[in-house]
Amino acid sequence: MAILGFRILGGIHSRVYRLSGGRVGGKMGKAPVLLLTTTGRKSGQPRTNPLLYAPAGDNGYMVIASKGGAPQHPLWYLNLQANPLAEVTVGRETHNVHARDAQGEERERLWRALADLYSGYDRYAQKTSRTIPVVVLEPVAD
């Protein structure tokens, strides 16, 4: 039931974000929000999720696959593992990206950058035994 609720809220958030060009739903506290569209690993259908992000590298973005500290990874992350090509919408701009997991020092630096914008990530890390992935979304040619 909780998963259905998140899907419904995420769908509403995504629609409002797109209609307003990110003016509504484009921030959560200090943290900016993007829309990540992946390809469902089982369905092959597009799946869009609003996610907090921080800039990473040259025109790239980073997101954290926390799922609120749940023991399993979020579905959008599993979709990226199956197919790392995705689409990111920030405001009214949409770009194709390639996803990769940050490792080592890069992961720690990027984690800190987003956890400084949203302190919940540090709490989520304490709730779970899994290493929460930090995902870098690098631009590819449209």
Sequence and secondary structure as in RCSB ss.txt:
>XXXX:A:sequence
MAILGFRILGGIHSRVYRLSGGRVGGKMGKAPVLLLTTTGRKSGQPRTNPLLYAPAGDNGYMVIASKGGAPQHPL
WYLNLQANPLAEVTVGRETHNVHARDAQGEERERLWRALADLYSGYDRYAQKTSRTIPVVVLEPVAD
>XXXX:A:secstr
 HHHHHHHHHHHHHHHHHHHTTTTTSEETTEEEEEEEEE TTT  EEEEEEE EEETTTEEEEE  GGG SS  H
HHHHHHH  EEEEEETTEEEEEEEEE  HHHHHHHHHHHHTT THHHHHHHH SS   EEEEEE   
